């Protein structure tokens, strides 16, 4: 009761105080007077576009795609519907991605971002040095076949070094490689649980219980097996070990 009275008293005090004066801001659009003003305006638009797309780009340039797809397959193989929740699986994938990508991000910061902030290198050199660690990571985890596909589409010659491969080719090749790897691991995850489903379905049919859904009976056994073998520990340990 005292807490309610305190909140009521605070609310009345706030309403009793005069409303603060909020400063106004005016935005106006006008034609640029000089080419330099036009370039500055375009740079601002480009900067806001990059800031808007940066989170999505960072997700596709990391292991997040592999993790979130495999966790989805894992939940479907267990037959637990919405357990664990999708939000929890996404957060787990993001935390593992941060854990994996921390050395790469640190190297990118030390080589490119930090010198640029200290004004020791220019913008173009900073961009190259900041993206090179991510490029090296993506190429290590990308199949040559996928890289060759996008190189042929762009009609480019075979690169002699990693630096010769443009980032616009590495990113899509890395994405489809991650999706293929995730599907391969998901297939392997499905096999043992599929065996349990088949055994339970055969037992129910032999007992004449054809009206009883096999998934309802097999789900507890799959969860029990997964817990007994410490499934999350094995899954996450092997996922991290599969990343080069």
PyMOL commands that set and color helices and strands:
alter all, ss='L'
color gray80, all
select helices_A, chain A and resi 2-16+35-60+64-78+86-117+123-140+144-153+162-164+167-206+214-228+231-241
alter helices_A, ss='H'
color red, helices_A
deselect
rebuild
show_as cartoon
